[in-house]
Amino acid sequence: MASQKPNQLINEKSPYLLQHAYNPVDWYPWGDEAFKKAKKENKPIFLSIGYSTCHWCHVMAHESFEDEEVAKEINEKFVAIKVDREERPDIDAVYMKVCQRMNGHGGWPLSIFMTPDQIPFYAGTYFPKESKHGLPSIKQVIGYLAETYHNDPKQIEDVTESVKTSLNQVIFNKGEERVSKDAADQGFHELGKTFDTLHGGFEGAPKFPSPHNLMFLMRYYKQTGKLMARQMVEKTLYSMAKGGLYDHIGFGFARYSTDEEWLVPHFEKMLYDQALLLMTYVEAYQLTGNQYYKRISEQIIEFVFREMTSPEGAFYSAIDADSEGKEGAYYVWGKREIDQILCEELGELYSSTYNITTEGNFDGKNIPNLIHTNVDSIANQFNMSLEQLEEKLEQARTKLLEARESRVYPHLDDKILTSWNAMMIAALAKAGQIFKKPLYIERARQAAEFIENNLFKNKRLMARFRDGEVKYKGYLDDYAYLAWAYLELYDAEFEVDDLSKAKNLADAKYELFWDDEHGGFVLTGQDSEPLISNEKDIHDGAVPSGNSVATVVLARLSSLTANTEYANLVDDLYHVFYPALSRIPEGSTFFLISLLLTEYPSAEVVVIDEGQDSSWDKLEEFKVNHFLPHISWLKSDRQKKLSHIAPFTTDYISLHGQTTIYVCENFTCRQPTTNINEVIDQLISK
């Protein structure tokens, strides 16, 4: 039961921290006040890390943190600190690494027990109120650890020294060996080994979308012609969109599937999944011309605009899995309920198509899905054309969505995170370009302007905005992803300012995050709060790592600007991360995309368009309709402005006032031409 009296979290803006502001646990936010209290009272610290749409965080909160008896134990024996991992990925990264090294796994809620000097001596995830499933109860853990802390300081010292030694190990250091294109080949082969040929995706349950794997495979297919890479992508994209992972009524993807066939999702919806999957489906459409991928892309956008967009045009972070205290309650249906809403005939059609049964497929209810549906058979069964079937199903979907909107809506985490917004900006810019939908680019620019106007403080990019407050100095991911977003905006509309902004962010990123001693980018800037470790990661988890995105951005900027400093940085990163990429390349597939840009054939196309003929229209049509990620495009009708960012174009002029194209590859540029067909033939052959 929640306390009537608020604790120290009451003045925070984080939705996650505010969820705990009335717990009887005397929570503190991360900060000096909590650490001073711990030192003064000689108490260890209980650090609890989670996020507002985390199902098991809710479970532990309801079982333990709202329980007076448990709270009394925590308050007497520990100083309790709550951290929102989405606001403080730096804190989360450090202590998650400790948990993984102590236990072989991690997750949220993350439970860390540490000294007032922030050094952990015990780590775990979810602890139940009463011992079960082989897990000790939170009360047992609290009692044992508090006693050990006070009565066996030698054991605590031994563990903390071991932790400090482990954290101080230099894993990534610039050495002699360098990542080569072999890592891309190996990454492809390893993905092939874990690919689920029956259901798509990689590994077994739980199964995550991992869109960066699919982005890599599409590019690998384009560079090598290996059909299996494309087949893995297409099988996965079809299977995910047909399964319960996809919301067939309101659209958008859930975070992951609890089973192998994508049927039962973990129902929360994260902005980053919508963004990265949108990018992937758009690129798949560009690669294949398959209208199905375009349809899913536009449905994702419809969902994000409807449910995850702020009035100012920025994007919210996440929608919870739980409503009314139950996971998935907002999204699942009884067979009878569907029949009542749709009437008998339409209800039967919808149920037959979306596998709705009396027994259900999730706790007696139904998750609509198309996993075992043959649309042609359904059309024949109901004596309809495919067009008629689609029209009827859309009528049913609209009615069900309207009915669903009368339910208790899940918690919306409405904080605005720079890095996650940047992902959506990049995806919308790409979608607007490929689908020729200016609205999408306009919305991407609106979000970018929100960041420019609200998330820079004294020219320093910040990480989070909520309820009028901007907080936390931006992390590596914020800089890397926002630079990517500006590159996609530039590619969509060729506004030189976008390229300039990407370049400025890349330069600032180097100044703030580059490890001068060992190489590579660290997570927090040199002007940020020091922690017991500053993580340097290359592993692509739910989203690509900051180092992966930074490397791809630098490779693209090197191509667009011919700035050798960017190329040299990419080469340094190939040396720094050789140990990880040589052992587990499939763990960093977004990083491998940089290899496909630098170690395989690529080209730069510079277009000088004075607007006096329609040649650019034809070339633009070609650019939009062909998936050519290894080709960089520059375009300008204001030559001096472009040459300021890309000095190698200084002497490029239009011939006879016509659209003029310069094609460069392998550090050599061909003679300029006004023959568009000749250029298209050249580029198709690449």
N, C-alpha and C positions, 0 to 999 in steps of 0.2 A: 504494500500500500504506500502511495506517495505521501511524503510529509507535507504539512501545510506551510511549513517554514522553508524558504528557499535556501540553498547552499551557495557556495561561492561562484557557481556557474551562471547565476541569474543575469549577470550583466554581459554575458557573451553573446555573439551573433550567430555562432555555428548552430544550425538546427540540431545536430547531434548532441552538442553540449547542453542545449536548452531542453532536450528530451530528458536530461538527467538533473535538471536544476531543482526539482522538488523531491529528489531521492532523499531518504534519511541518511544515506552515506554523505559525509561532509566533503564532497568533491571540491577540488581546486582545479583551475585551469593550469596548464604548464606555465611556470614562471617563478620568479625569485621568491615570491611570498611562500609558496609551498615548500621550496627547498630550504629556506631559512627556518620555517616551522619544524621541518624534519630534523635539522641539525640541532636546533634549540631544544627539542623534546627528545632527542636521541631515538628517533623512530625510523624504521625503514619505510620505503615508499611503495605503495601499490599503484602501478601505472596501468590504466585500462585504455586500450586504443580500439576504436571502431569507427563506424560511420552510420548515418541516420537511416539508411535503407537496408541495413544488415539484419537478416532474420535472426541469426543466432545471438547477435548483440541484444536484440529485443528479448529473446528468451532468457538470457542471463540477467538482464535488467529486471524483468518481471519476477523471476525466481528469487534473485538474491539482492539486487541493489534497491529494490522497493520493499525489502523485508526488514523489519525493525531489528530482529534478532541478529541477522547477518551484518546489517549496517553498524550495530553497536560493536560487534567484534572488529570490524574494519576500522572504525573510528578510534577505538581504544588502542589498537596495536600498530596502525599504519597511518601515514599521511596519504590520502587518496588523490590521484591526479587523473583527469579525463582528457583524452586527446582525440580530436577528429582527424583521422588519417588523410582525409581528402584535403584538409587545410594544411596539415603538417606532414607531408610525405617524407620529409627529412627525418623526423623523429620516428615515424613508422618504419622507414627503411633500416635504420640502425637496429632497432629492437626486434624487428622481424628476422633480421639476419641472426641475431643471438638466439631467438627461439628455434629457428631452423637448425642451427648448429647444435643446440642442446638436445633437440627432440627428433630431428630428421624431417620435420614438417612444421608448417605454420598456418596461420589463418586468423580470422577475426570472429569474435572479439579476441584481441591479443592481450594477455595478462602477464605483466612483468613485475617482478618483485626486486627492488634494487636499493642500494644504499643512498643516503642523501647526496652523494657525489655522482649519482646517476649511473652507477655501475651495477648491472643486473647480477643477481645470484640465483635466480630461479625464473623460469619462463614457461608459459603454457598458453592455451587458448580458452576454450569454454570450460568452465567448471560448474557442475550442477550444484544446487543447494544441498541435496542429499546424494551420497555416493551411489553411482549407477553406471552401467555400461563400461565398467572397469575404470571409471574416472573417480578420483577422490573428490569429496565435496569441497566447496569453497571454504567452509568452516574448518575442515581438517587442514587444508593448505595454509590458511591464515594462521591457525594455532601453531602448527609445526614450524612454519618459517619464522614467525615472531619469536618463538622460543629459541630456535637455532641462532637467530641474529643476536640475541642478547646473551645466550649461554655458551655458544660455541663460535666465538669470533674467528678462531683459526680456520674453521671450515668455510665461513663466509669469505675470509681473506683469500683462501686458496682458490675458491671459485671465481671471485672477482678478478684476481690476477690472471687466471686462465682466460677469462673473457677479454681482458685488456690486451693480452698477448695475441689472441685470435683476431681482434678487431684491428690491431696495428700491423698485421701481416700485409705486406705489399704484394697483392695478387697480380695487379696489372701495372706493368713497368715497361717502358720502351726498351726493347731488346734488339738483337740482331735479326731475328727471324720476322718475316712479314707475311700477312695474309695474302693469299693469291686467289686466282679464279677457281682453284681446286676446291676452295671452301664452298663456293656456290654449287659446284657439282656434288660435293659431299652432302650439303644441306638438302639438295633435291633427293638424293638417294635415301637419306635417313627419313625424310618425310614420307617417302614411298613405303618404307618398312612399317611405319606406324599408321598408314592410311587405312581407314575402314572402307573397304571396297563395297560393302553392302549398304552402309548408311551415310557414307561420306564423313568428313572430319578426321581427326587424328587422335590416336590413343583410344582408351575406353571411357567408361563413365567415371566421374562426371565429364562431360564433353563441352569444351568452350569453342566459340566461333573462331577465334584466332585469325582475324582478317588479314593480319600482316603475313601469315603463311601464304594466303591466297594471292595477295598482291605480289609477293616474291615469285610464286609459281607462274603467274601470268607473264611476268617479265622474263623469267627463265625460259618459258616456252617461246617467247618472241625472239630471244637471242639464240636459242639452240635448236628450235623446231621440235623438241621432244614432246610428243603428243600427250604422253602420260601426265605431264605437268598441267596441261590444260584440262585433261579429263578429271584430275583430282579436284580442280577448282569447280568445274561445272557440276560434278556429282555433289559436292559439299553445298554449293549455293542452292541447288534445287532441293536437297534434303532438308536443309535448315528452314527454308521458306515454306515447305510443306508441313513441317512438324509443328508441335505445340510451342516450340521455342519462339515461333512467330505468332503474333497476336492477329488472328484472322478477322477479328471484329473491329479493333481500333488501330491496328497496324503497329509496327515497331517490334524490336527483338528484345527478349529477356536476356539475362546475363549469361546463363549457361543451362545446359540440359543435365538432368540428374541421371538420365539413361543414355544408352548408345544410339537410339534411333531418333533423338531430338523430340521425344513426345512430351515429357514432363519437365517444364522449365523450373529454374529457381526464379520466381516471377518478377523480381525487381528489374526495372529498365534503367540503364545507365546512359547518359549522354554520349560517352565515348564509344559505346557499342553502336549506337545509331550512326554516329559520324563515320567510324571506320568501316562499318558494313555498307553504309551508303556509298562511300568511296569505292569499295570493292565491287558492288553490284553495278555502279556506273561504268567502271572500267571493264567489267565483264561484258556489258552491253556494247561498249565501244570495240572490244575485241571480237565479239561474236555476231553482233547485230541482232541478238535474240531479244525480242520484245518483252519477254517475261522478266528479264533483269531490269528493264526500264520500268516496268509496272511496279515491281517491288521497290525500286529506288524512289519512285514518286510517292508511293504509299508511306515509306519511311519519312519522307519530307512532310507529307500531310500530317502525320502523327506528331512530329517534332513541332511544327508550326502551331498545331492545335493545343498540345499539352505541355510542351517544354520550352516555350518562348515567353520571355518577359515582355511587358508593355513597351519597354525601351528597345526591344529587338535583340537582346542578349539571350543566352540559353541556360536554362536551369540544369542542375546536376543529375538528379535521379528521381525515380518514383518507386516507392516501397513495394515489396512483395506482399506485405500484410495489410489487411484492413479488417476492422472489427475484431482484432486480435487473432486473425487466422490467415495463414499463408494462402495466397491465391484466391481468396474469397471474392475479390472484385472481378476475376477473370473466368470463373468456371460456372457451368450451367447444369441444371437438371433437365432431363428429357421432357418432362411434363411442362416445365417452365418455358421451354422453347416452343412447344406446341401451343401453349396458351398465348404467347406473344405473337406468333406467326400465323396462327390458325392451322387447321389440320393439313391442308394440301401443301402449303409452303413449308410448314414445319417438317413434314415427311421428306420433302425434297432437300431441305437444309440438313436434316439429320442423316440422310443417306449419303450426302456428299461429304459432310464433315465428321463422319464416324461418331455420331451422338447416339448413345444407347441408354437403356433404363439402368443398367448396372454401372455405367460410367467408367472412366479410365483414371480417375484421381479422387480417392476418398468418396466414392459413390456419386461424384459429379463428373462433368465432362469438360475436357480441354479440346475445343474444336481443332481438327487437324485434317490434312489431306494425305497422310502417309500411305494409306492403303486404298486411295481413291483413284479410279480410272474415270476421268471426266467423260470420255466418249461413251463408256458403258452407262453412266448416269443419264446422259442425254438420251440414249436409246431407250433406257428403262422408262423414262418419263415422256418419251415421244417428243423430244424437243431438239431444235438445232443447238449448236454450241453457243451461238449468239443469244438465243432465248434463255438458255440455262444460265449464262453469265448475267443476264439482265435480272432474272428472278433471284439469283443468289445475292446480287447487289441490293435488291429490295429487302431481302431478309437481313443482310448484314446491317443495313441502315436502321432497321427497326430494332435489332438487337443492341446496337450501339446506343440508340436512344434510351432503351430500357436500362441498359447498364449504367448510363449516366445518372440514373436516379438512385443508384446504390451509394453506399458510403465510400468516398474516393480514398485511395491509399495516401499515405503521407507523401508530400512533394518536398524534396530538398531543393529549395529555391535559391541556394547560394550560386554565385556565378564564378566559375573557376576559369582562369585565363587559358590554361593548357587545353582543357576540354572544349571550351568555346573555339579555340583556334582549330581544333580538329574538325568541328562542324563548319567553320568558315571555309576551310580547305575543301571539304566534301561538297558544300553547296556551290562553291566557285567551279569545281569540276563538273558538277551536275548541270549547272546553268550553261556552261560552255557546250557540253556534249549534247544536251537535250534542246539547246537553243531557247532557253527559258530565262530571259533577263531578270525576272522576278527573283529567281534563286540567287543570282549574283548580287542583286540589290539587297536581299536579306543578309547575305554574307558580308557585304560592305557595312550594313547597319550594325551588325555585331562587332565588326572590326573598329568602327567608329566609337562604339560603346567602350571598348577596351582602351582606345586612344584617349578618350575623354575622362575615363573613370579609373583606369588601372595603371596609370603612370603617376608616380609621386616623385617630384624632383628629378624627372627624367629616368627614374628607376622603375622598371616593370614590376608590378605587384602580382600576387597570386590569387587573391579572393576579394570579391565584392559582395556585400549583402546588407540590405536595409540601410543604405547610405554610407556604410563603412567599408573602406578599403584597408586590407591588412595583409601582412606577411610578404616579405621581399620575395620576388619571383624566383623560382627554382630553374634549374637547367631545362626542365621539360617546358616551362612557360616560354622561355626564349626560343628553344628549338622548334616547338610546335607553331608558335606565332610566325616565325620566319618561314616555315613550310606554308602556312596559310597565305602569306603575302606572295610567295612564289606561285601558288595556284591562282590567286587573283591576277597576278601579272600575266600568267599564261592564258587566262580567260579574256582579258581586255587590253593587255599591253600598255597599261598605264605605268610609265617609267617610275613614278613615285612608289608603286608597290615593290618594284625591284630594289629601289633605294632603301625602303624600309626593311626588306629582308636582309640586305647587306648590312645595314646599321645594327640590326639585332644579332647577326652572326659575329660582327666585330665586338659588340658589347658582351656577347656570350664568351668570347675568348678572354676578354679582360677579366670577367668575373669568375669564370668557372674552370679555366684551364689549369691543370696541375703542372706547374713549371718543373717540379722535381722529377716526376715519374711519367708525365704525359697523360692524355685523356682528360675528359671533363668530369668534375665532381658535381654532386647534386646541388649543394648550396654555395652561394656566392661568398667571396672573401669578405664581403661587408655584412654577412649574416651572423646570427647567433651561433657561437661555436657549440658543437655537441661532442660527445665522446668519440665520434667518428664521423667523417664526411664521406658518404658512400659514393663509389664509382662503379656503375653497373652497366652491363652490356646485355643482360638477359631481357628478352621481350616477353613480358607477362601478358596480362589482360590488354595492355597497350604496349607499343614499342618503347624501348628505353630511350631516355634522353640522349644517350650517346649514339644510339642507332639513328635517330631522327637527325641529330646534329651532323652526323657523317654524311647522310644522304643530302641534306641541305647544302653542306659545304661542297660536295661533289657537283651538285647542280649549279651552285653559284660560280664554281671554278669554270664550268663549261660556258655559262652565260656571260661572265665578265672577263674570262681569260686571266684572272688574277692568280698568279702562281703561288701566292701565300696560302690560298684556300687549298690548292692541290697539295702543297707541302703538308698542311695540317691533316688532310685525308691520309696521306702516306704515313704520317706519324701515328695516326689512329690505327692503321693497319699493322704497325709494329706493336703498339701498346696492347691491342686486344688479340694478338696472335694466339696466346694460350687458350682462350675460350673458343675462338673460332676454329682452331685446329682440332679441338676435342669434341665440341658440341655445336657445330654450326647451325643445326636446326633450332637451337635455342635463341638465335639472334637473326631471324630471317629478314627483318627489316634492314638490319645492318648489311646483309648480303646484297640488298638492292643497290647499295653503293658500288659494290664490285661489278654488278651488271652495267653500271654507268661508266666505270673507269677502266675495267680490265677487258671489256668486250668492245666490239666496234660501236662507235657513237658518232654523232654529227651535230653541228650547229647550223641553223638556217637563219640568216639575217635578211629581213625583208625591209626594203626602203620603199615606202608607199606614199607617193605624193597625192594620191586620191584623184588622179586624172584619168584613170581607166578602171575597169572592173576586174582586173586580173586577180587582185587580192581575194575577192569573193570566192573565186574558183579554188584558190590555194587554201583558203580558210575551210571550205567545204571538205577538202581532202584531209586537212589537219584534224577536223572534228570527227570524221568518219573512220579514221585509222588509228589503231592503238600503237603508238610509236614512242614509248617512254624513253628510249635511248636517244631521241632527237630533241635538242633544245632549240626553242624558237625565240628570236628577238625581232621586234618590229617597231619601226618608228617612221613618223612623217616629220619629226622635228629632230633632225640629225644631231645637232649639237647636244641636245638633252640626253640622248641615248649614249653618245660617246663619253659623256661625263661619268656614266656608270660602267660602260664597257669601252675603254679607250681603244681597243683593237678595231672598233668600227669607225674611228675618226675620219678616215679617208673614203668611207663607203658613200657613194652617191647614187642617185637614180640616173639611169641612162635614158636620154631623150624624153625626160618627164614621165616615163612609164614605171610601173611597179617593177623593181629590180631585186633579184634574189642572189645572195651570196651563200654558197654551200661550202662549209669547212669540215674537214675530217682529218684526223691524225696530224694535227698542227699545220695543215696546209689548206688553203682556200682555193677553190676553183675560180675561173673567170666569171664575173657577174653575168647574169643573163636575164632577159625579159621574157624568155620562153617558158611559160608556166608548165606546159605539158612535159617539157624536157626535165624540169625540176621534179615533177611528180614521178616520172619514170625512175629518176635517180633514187628518190626516197623510198619508193616501193621496193626497190631491189635491196635495201639495207635490212 
